Amino acid sequence: MERKTRRMKMKTVESLVCLVKSVENQYTTIDLQNETSVYGLVKEVDCDMNVTLCDVTVTDPNGQRYSCDNFFLKSRLIRYVHLSQTVDVFQAMKDVIRKTFPPRVKKPTAYSLKRKKVMARQEKLKREVQNMKKEDSKS
């Protein structure tokens, strides 16, 4: 599997490709420009909306069915992608965007010696103030 660049990721989330990407690893029907329909497990959707499927059943305009193990569709051939009625469109798009751009985790900051001394002094002062408050409350 190729490494996706930031430009490719942005291209995915800035268009409705993210909606098609939400049906990855699910069985769905895709209608093509030439009245053919393809039903199968969506393995991968790239940033140009090219779709890779497996366990495919192809139904031609005459109604004849063919089976394939793997199938690749260019985006220009796709007319419709059928989504399940249970799919919340906005939530599906948010999930794909969240998977594409996960939140960044802050690295623990390495403090300088000067900063460590300042923090230790602040902690010491904080403890002294708390002790003074405890003494005042006792008396």
Disulfide bonds with the S-S distance in Angstrom:
none
